[in-house]
Amino acid sequence: MDMNKFDLDTPCLVLDLEILEENLGKMQASANAAGKKLRPHAKTHKCSILAKKQLEKGAIGVCVAKVSEAEALVNSGVHGVLITGALAVERKVKRLAAFLRRSPSLMTVIDHPKNIDLLEKHLADHDLRIDVLVDIDIGLGRTGVSPDRGLELADFVMASDHLRLRGIQAYAGHVQHIQSYEDRRKASKESLGRASALFRRLQAKGTGCTIFSGSGTGTSDIDLSIPELTELQVGSYAVMDAEYMSIETAGSTALSDSFRPALTLLTSVVNVSHETHVTVDAGLKSLYRDGASPRVVTREYSGLRYDWFGDEYGMLSPAEGSHSLPKLGATLELVVSHCDPTVNQFDCFHIVRGDEVVDVWPIDLRGKSQ
Ligand SMILES: Cc1ncc(COP(=O)(O)O)c(C=O)c1O
């Protein structure tokens, strides 16, 4: 392509191929060493090329949050897709039933008898079957059913004609970003422990359950030692973000020592009228406002702090004391605050080796929110 990343039009997303490969390889190697499978969450990157890279490294499939994401991945040839949110509305179940034939390996979760009834009804219409996991709420309170109702739901699935019970899912989203490693370790063990007990009971009942899917980037190294957990659905580790970079790992190092930020955003200075700050061209519409503050990684300006400055603009000012400010037209590189919703704002990743742009990968699941 013969282009330097700093010549790209801004704001834009840049993905460092070497760091990405390193992150994917590290997580896969840790899972392999612990005898676990990896089914990474594609909600983070929304990119079928990246999902295929995860499969090439050894992942058994990928997770998605939405039916429309599943459709896009299946259409691009990705197998082993797990939809991690239960389908509560009939039109979604219809949509799933209509394309399930194209991907017999597709799985979904259920967390209510109504999900089971809807799937049963529409899969019967198509004479199809689907593998399901019971989604267990282990403390987040967002989706899933409480562990003590898990057996009952599992029985409903087993009594159905078109659903095959394969196991459980339990995701401790409330635990992933706990700053202290020790507190996070305790919280994850306790949360997943509730689901482990249920999984053992399901196995003892002779249900033939073989899948316990869960975990996230913040607790992956902790959860690898949970015997019952069979697969990890980690997402952010692939590209990382400022929110995850600062949490502590075992030995009091930062998580960014294990998984480095492969994803950055380039933004240009568009106004230098003030002595106190400069204005850049990345605002709310390109840098999602959630989690930690974005971090300037351009070395000479790493002492500057980013603040949102409206839809299209951001402000860079000295984090403390005084600091030289970049010139009008200068391009700076930032680690994003929260990778998932930021990625969803862009059409493509510019793939780089060092500073050289070597490829462009469409973020083809972008906007697939249904
Ligand atoms: C159900 C589920 N599983 C896995 C993940 C991946 O988590 P992380 O990005 O922390 O690795 C998420 C992220 O929100 C999720 O919602």
The ligand as an SDF file (V2000), in Angstrom:
LIG
                    3D

 16 16  0  0  0  0  0  0  0  0999 V2000
  -21.6120  -12.2830   27.5300 C   0  0  0  0  0  0  0  0  0  0  0  0
  -20.2370  -11.7540   27.3520 C   0  0  0  0  0  0  0  0  0  0  0  0
  -19.2080  -12.6150   27.2830 N   0  0  0  0  0  0  0  0  0  0  0  0
  -17.9470  -12.2010   27.1050 C   0  0  0  0  0  0  0  0  0  0  0  0
  -17.6360  -10.8450   26.9920 C   0  0  0  0  0  0  0  0  0  0  0  0
  -16.1900  -10.4490   26.7610 C   0  0  0  0  0  0  0  0  0  0  0  0
  -15.6850   -9.6910   27.7560 O   0  0  0  0  0  0  0  0  0  0  0  0
  -14.2890   -8.9270   27.6650 P   0  0  0  0  0  0  0  0  0  0  0  0
  -14.3830   -7.9250   26.5720 O   0  0  0  0  0  0  0  0  0  0  0  0
  -14.1880   -8.3220   28.9850 O   0  0  0  0  0  0  0  0  0  0  0  0
  -13.2530   -9.9400   27.3960 O   0  0  0  0  0  0  0  0  0  0  0  0
  -18.6650   -9.9020   27.0860 C   0  0  0  0  0  0  0  0  0  0  0  0
  -18.3700   -8.4650   27.0290 C   0  0  0  0  0  0  0  0  0  0  0  0
  -19.1100   -7.5920   27.3490 O   0  0  0  0  0  0  0  0  0  0  0  0
  -20.0000  -10.3570   27.2620 C   0  0  0  0  0  0  0  0  0  0  0  0
  -21.0260   -9.4990   27.3320 O   0  0  0  0  0  0  0  0  0  0  0  0
  1  2  1  0
  2  3  1  0
  2 15  2  0
  3  4  2  0
  4  5  1  0
  5  6  1  0
  5 12  2  0
  6  7  1  0
  7  8  1  0
  8  9  2  0
  8 10  1  0
  8 11  1  0
 12 13  1  0
 12 15  1  0
 13 14  2  0
 15 16  1  0
M  END
$$$$
